[in-house]
Amino acid sequence: MDIETKLELIKRVGEEIISEQELVELLATKEHPVAYDGFEPSGLAHVPFGIYRAINLKDLIAAGIRFRLLIADWHAWINNKMGGDLDKIRKVGEYFVEVWRAAGVDMDKVEVVWASELVDSSEYWKKVILIAKKTTIRRATRCLTIMGRTEGELNETAQLFYPMMQSADIFHLDADICQLGLDQRRANILAREVGPKLGWWKPVVVSHHMLMGLEGVKEPEGYDENKSIDIQISSKMSKSKPSTALYVHDDETQICNKIMAAFCPEKIVEGNPVLEYWKYVIFRKIDRFVIERPTKFGGNLELNGYEELERLYRKGKIHPLDLKNSTSQAMNKIIDPIRSHFEGGKAKELYEFVRKENITR
């Protein structure tokens, strides 16, 4: 596969790439670059985690990327997920792996790494300390937004370890590419700055889009100095808000009810969470879709891509109710194989464990 084709596949994933020229140079010099993403085990899997992540992985693997999925159990412990119970966090981590398997991720082509394995290494902690010595307290505090918390929410000294550990993860995993969400960009930028100072490398950052919650755009909460990125992070779908999140375990009725209640103003494309599902999920899983409508409302309408859908919706050729009905049908079909996977065996046991736990932010 030539570099141009690889680049196009990666650009389908990366909403922001720092920098594209560095990425091109990396692809030219390394046939199989290593990328990583880290996940705090916490709560039931929603569509951004369980489906959108799998879609992005497919494109990256096709581009020749070797991917490492980090189960960030120690990071979740620091962030007080699952009530700060490390044993529960690890159990949720096992559930996360099962979700990826159910979503069709080829587990033979990705490497799952646990943070609890990394912390057994003295070399890992040496990296953490070296990075900390190159980072001011103010900078570390600003990076705490990667934990889903604003700067004013620093309550424990342990939280200051988090950005240092996340940066150390990159170098300890030999990651050429940081392929996380836009909400993690501050830690990735920190790694780009300290890497060369410590005689290491400057990782390329390929940040994917953050799917918004079904309530639509929210006011910026101070996660990033870039207002548009701040809004996207503030508006992202949260597992801790069941009414505005779609989970991979939702049944057909739940999916329909949530999407019917979603923010979806007529003719408005910007900030429309229902259209986001088509752009980032549905039309990356299917090539065409038929919106079913009564003849008096124009009859069935065949769509062959997101651009066509957006154009027709903006012109008022597709009514929000028809769009929502079609979205419910498409998402139910996409979610069904994952939902079914958790109906028995070990998968069901893990699901039942996570479902019964109180999820902490």
Sequence and secondary structure as in RCSB ss.txt:
>XXXX:A:sequence
MDIETKLELIKRVGEEIISEQELVELLATKEHPVAYDGFEPSGLAHVPFGIYRAINLKDLIAAGIRFRLLIADWH
AWINNKMGGDLDKIRKVGEYFVEVWRAAGVDMDKVEVVWASELVDSSEYWKKVILIAKKTTIRRATRCLTIMGRT
EGELNETAQLFYPMMQSADIFHLDADICQLGLDQRRANILAREVGPKLGWWKPVVVSHHMLMGLEGVKEPEGYDE
NKSIDIQISSKMSKSKPSTALYVHDDETQICNKIMAAFCPEKIVEGNPVLEYWKYVIFRKIDRFVIERPTKFGGN
LELNGYEELERLYRKGKIHPLDLKNSTSQAMNKIIDPIRSHFEGGKAKELYEFVRKENITR
>XXXX:A:secstr
  HHHHHHHHHHH SEEETHHHHHHHHHH SS EEEEEE   S  BHIIIIIHHHHHHHHHHTT EEEEEE HHH
HHHTTGGGG HHHHHHHHHHHHHHHHHTT  TTSEEEEEHHHHTT HHHHHHHHHHHHTS HHHHHHGGGGGT  
GGG   GGGGHHHHHHHHHHHHTT SEE  BGGGHHHHHHHHHHHHHTTS   EEEEB   B TT      SS S
SHHHHHHHHHB  TT GGG  BTT  HHHHHHHHHTS   TT  TT HHHHHIIIIIHHH S EEE   GGGT  
EEE SHHHHHHHHHTTSS HHHHHHHHHHHHHHHHHHHHHHTTSHHHHHHHHHHHHS    
